[in-house]
Amino acid sequence: MKPEDTVIANILTDSKEAARERDTLNRRQFLSRIGTISGVALSALPAFAQIGGGRVLTPPTETAALTPVVEAIGKQVWEEDRLNEDAVGEMIDQALMKLTGRDSAKEAWRDFVLPDHIVGIKINPLAGPKLSTHSVVVNKIIEGLFSAGVLKKQIIIWDRFEAHLLNAGYPIKTDEGDVRTLASDMENIGYDDEVFYETEKDSMTRRENESTRSRYSKIVTEQVDVLINVPVLKHHDMAGVSGCLKNMAFGSVDNTRRFHGRPLYCNPAIGEIFDNKVLKEKVVLNIVDGLVASYDKGPTYHAESTWQYGGLFVSTDPVILDTLILQTVNQKREEMALSSMSKYANHITSARGLGLGNNSLDQVDLRKVEV
C-alpha cells in the first residue's frame, strides 16, 4: 500500500473496527448459543443451520425457473505459482458455451453483445497484483468481444480509482482507437451530478463533504451500453464477501465509506445502488475470477489467507453468484476453524428482495466444466 492511498487506509481502519466488533460479539454470544442449540434437536433447526459451510437456502417455489450457473474448474490452471494462460482461456470458452448452450465461444459471446455496443469491463483492482482481477481473464473477455464483432475502440476496462488500476498492473490507456483503461476519478471523467443514489441510512461521520448522495460514474451513465462484471472471489470484513454485487455497486459510485461498519455492513446500499437502471439494465454477464481467492482479512491482500482456488463462476445473475462466493468462502473458513460470514452478507438477501436475482441454491441449474 502506498502511503498516499487514503482509500486503502480507510478500508483497513474500517475492517479492523468490524473485526473487533465481530470478535466481541462472538465472545458474548458463544455460551448463550451453545445453551440454546444444545437443547434443540437438529431437525428442529432451519435448513440453513443444518448445512456446513454456511450454505444459503431459501424455500423453493413450484413455478421458479432454475438459474443457469457455470462453475469452471481448471485442474491445469496453476503450474506451481504460474498461471497457464491457455487453460484459463479454455475455461472461459467452455464456461460461456455451457452457459448458453452454443456450439462455439464466438456464438456464445453474441448472446451478450452486439457489434455496435460500447462495452465496459468492470474489474476489481483494489487488492493489488496478487488478488485483483487477472489480466489473462480480461484479455480473454476482450478476445471474445472481438469475435462477436465488437471493435477495440468500443471496449473500456475500468474501475473507480486510477491508483488501484496502476497498482494492479492495468496502465491507463486513453487512445480512442484502441481498448481503453479508465478510472472514474480521472479529471476528464468524474461522476454524474444528475444520476445518484441518495439515503440517510449511513454513517454521518463518514460522509464525503457531508453529502447524502452517491453519484454514479460517468462511465456507466454516459459511455457504455453494456457491462461485464468481473469481480474477485474474496472475503470482506464488513460485507461478508466482495463479489458481483459489491464490485459493481460500490465500484460505480462515490461516497461509499459511509455504508461500511456497524450496523449496516454495506446493506441495503449495495443492492439499492445496483438497482438503478444504469447498472441493472446494462450488466449482461458476470464472471467471477476465483483463480486466487481469499477467505479472511479481505478485501485487501494477505498471503496467509488466500489460496489457489483455480475456478470461475459464470452467470447472468449476480445474486446467485454472490451466494456461491459466500458458500465457497464459508467452506474454506470452516476448514480453517473460522466462523461463517453469512450474517454479515445480508446485502445478498436484500438484493434478491429487490428482484436483482435468485439466492436459492436449490433453484440453480449448476453446470460444471473441467479443464
Sequence and secondary structure as in RCSB ss.txt:
>XXXX:A:sequence
MKPEDTVIANILTDSKEAARERDTLNRRQFLSRIGTISGVALSALPAFAQIGGGRVLTPPTETAALTPVVEAIGK
QVWEEDRLNEDAVGEMIDQALMKLTGRDSAKEAWRDFVLPDHIVGIKINPLAGPKLSTHSVVVNKIIEGLFSAGV
LKKQIIIWDRFEAHLLNAGYPIKTDEGDVRTLASDMENIGYDDEVFYETEKDSMTRRENESTRSRYSKIVTEQVD
VLINVPVLKHHDMAGVSGCLKNMAFGSVDNTRRFHGRPLYCNPAIGEIFDNKVLKEKVVLNIVDGLVASYDKGPT
YHAESTWQYGGLFVSTDPVILDTLILQTVNQKREEMALSSMSKYANHITSARGLGLGNNSLDQVDLRKVEV
>XXXX:A:secstr
  TT HHHHHHHHHHHHHHHHHHHHHHHHHHHHHHHHHTS GGGS GGGGSGGG       TT   EEEEEEE T
TSEETTEE HHHHHHHHHHHHHHHH  SSHHHHHTTT  TT  EEEEE  TT TTSS  HHHHHHHHHHHHHTT 
 GGGEEEEES HHHHHHTT   B  TTS EEEETTSTTT EEEEEEEE S S GGG GGG SEEEEEHIIIII S
EEEEE B EEETTTEEE HHHHHHTTTBS  GGG STTTTTTTHHHHHHTSHHHHTTEEEEEEEESSEESSSTTS
  GGGEE   EEEEES HHHHHHHHHHHHHHHHHHTT    GGG HHHHHHHHTTS    GGGEEEEEEE 
